[in-house]
Amino acid sequence: MRAALNLKGLHYDYVPLSLLAGEQHGAKHLALNPSGAVPTLMTGQGPLSQSMAILEWLDEEYPEPPLLPADAWGRARVRSLAYIVVQDVHPVNNLRVLQHLKGEFGVDASGKAAWFAHWASAGMAALETRLAQEPETGDFCHGDDVGLADLCLYAQVLNNARFGVDMTPYATIRRIHANCMDVPALELAVPANQPDAV
């Protein structure tokens, strides 16, 4: 979400929450986002949650630069690439799942890292195959401009690094991620570059 806001040149106030301290479960945040998840974007119409809904809303409200291609096939392809991350990889690797593995099943840090790597690697392998073979891939996931799929891929690669996922087999993903990191709007949105980074 931060990357999309930056890319579109939109000003926003960043309100950090410590997920490890459980601040997302506080009454103030739950009043805005009952699922206790992040991010939440405050709009003129009220709070909006769920990253994909936020990204698509931003793209409809602020269409330049576009996150989705103009043609129906291109939009479907970009969404299908993004969904590999947001539906196949992220849901089984988010903080609440990893905490449940520890609390309910006693999984230690190395076990959680192995779990994360398993699902992240499965998603990366699928993405790599598609991105390496499909002719629509360019400097980025779809052509030569940053789009919705790139925002998802870039965020997942950053998460992968936190858990030591070996990205060596994924040459196309590594190339696209490097291109993303060369975009100032995306580099600025990296978690390590936020005011609350530790």
Secondary structure, 3 states (H helix, E strand, C coil): CHHHHHHCCCCCCCCCCCCCCCHHHCHHHHHHCCCCCCCEEEECCEEEECHHHHHHHHHHHCCCCCCCCCCHHHHHHHHHHHHHHHHHHHHHHCHHHHHHHHHHHCCCHHHHHHHHHHHHHHHHHHHHHHHHHCCCECCCCCECCCCHHHHHHHHHHHHHHHCCCCCCCCHHHHHHHHHHHCCHHHHHHCHHHCCCCC
